[in-house]
Amino acid sequence: MLRYKQLVSHLVAAQVEGVEESAIRDLLEYPPNPEMGDLSLPCFKLSKALRQSPQAIADGLKETLTHEAFERVDSVSGYLNIFLDKTRFVSEQVDEILMAGAQYGARNLGQGGTVVIDYSSPNIAKPFHIAHLRSTVIGNSLKKIHRFLGFEVVGVNHLGDWGTQFGKLIVGYTRWGNEAKVESDGIDELLRLYVKFHDEAEKDPALEDEARAWFVRIEHGDEEAIRLWKWFVEISLNEFKKMYDLLGVEFESYAGESFYNDKMDPVIQELKSKNLLEEDDGAMLVRLDQFNMSPALMLKKDGSSLYHTRDVAAALYRKNTYHFVKSLYLTDYAQNLHFQQLFKIVDLMGYDWADQMIHVPFGRVSLEGASLSTRKGNVIKLEDLLLQAIDKVREIIESKNPNMPNKEEVARQVGVGAIIFNDLFANRIKDVVFSWEDALNFEGESGPYVQYTHARLCSVLRKANGTESTELPEGALDPSKLLNTEAVEVLRELSRFSERIEQAMVKLEPSIISRYLIDVAQAFNRFYHECPILVDDPAVRASRLALVKSVQITLANGLALIGLAAPEKI
Ligand code: ARG
């Protein structure tokens, strides 16, 4: 539809003086129902510039706006409603999709500008839980969306691999742990030691001092302290990477908090020289009262750094290294204040690019009532969740399609897809209640539903070819065979893909794509219900197959943008 929006705005701009083409394009709307046309221009905002009533403007344009792409143009209460010539629309739309293929929907809006996306970023020695899953899948999708729109993207996993908690872990390990147990039980054992430390420290506060002393040793590069720390990092990373493999997620950089160890001193110096640092009982902080925020602590009494210190260093490093046009941070909304403070500090340091940093917060996930991110014990591990999903899908496949060749692979793609989609379906800021029933419902608004629709399209194409190929078989498209309401509705949906991707990018909202995919799948399933595809009439058959192929391409491209596989058979 973008093409038609351009055409209409071009033609209208030529008729009305003093109004930019782009302004008109932004005004164009999709009418709520087809009786009101395919595109509509509300003339209210033009009224002032043209010194005419909206009705008069629409009436005037109705007379002058002619083009062979339009079937007719109506003026209704200040709206100019444009009805496209359906035959032309159908044929151009199908051609566009078939020609573009895997690139359908892609554009070069970014023009090579770099976007840094800080996502996933789990904490070493702690389980990878559901909040990190949200960060991972939303970040991964934003990455794909930006890439598809012509940006360079650098995905950074800002691992929580630095901080006093490592001192606590060393105390826990040296007092109550042993090497064999950590090697065999990995993060579970590290978590046990960490929890044990807290329980014991309640009784014996001296342990806290011991832990602080260990962290200072880490920060000063003490050999034994560093050896243990590195080992904890390695054990944890191995487990995280298993998750990333399952999810199909990759990072360009694993520069975690520790990476900034030698980059914080200059930041502290800079803050000092810019008079931003204030001493408070031996600690150093940046006051933000003026901006209605609590102060941000930069150095503790013992001289050790904090989460904030490392984030300021990381922000400067990323700007200097990647020259980003946008730098995104994905965490749950509990960190809203942290990022507001961070951006304000960078701003106060005098960097005019502070407004290129954006916190992208998201809501919490709970599993049918129970919270998933509590500190003590009842953390649901993501790995268990994914493996359960895969098991459940495997069972469904076993009962429906037991002879399918690559069952294991498909069970993984659909099981993992169900979890990802479920996470991406709601507006990101909403809290999500995870339910197995919704996530795995092959007929509901779910990942499996979209994937299954895609597989069904592939199956029709294979049948038409009489082979395993899902290419479009030879045969000329006759647009007059695709003029029924259901077919036009499908193509109307498909024609909005590129704009939906742009909206998802602007709003940093992958759910726009997920919802769009449901809309496309539903529109197609209505068509499929009404219109048999493999009929005898060669023109009808070829045209409906072209529609099938167009939908298949759009669904596959859209699924890729939210990080889901598009298996050809389920
Ligand atoms: N490790 C943090 C957490 O789990 C998230 C880090 C987000 N990124 C950042 N640059 N602060 O809460």
Boltz pocket constraint, residues with backbone or C-beta under 6 A from the ligand:
constraints:
  - pocket:
      binder: B
      contacts: [[A, 118], [A, 120], [A, 121], [A, 122], [A, 123], [A, 158], [A, 159], [A, 160], [A, 311], [A, 314], [A, 329], [A, 330], [A, 331]]
      max_distance: 6.0
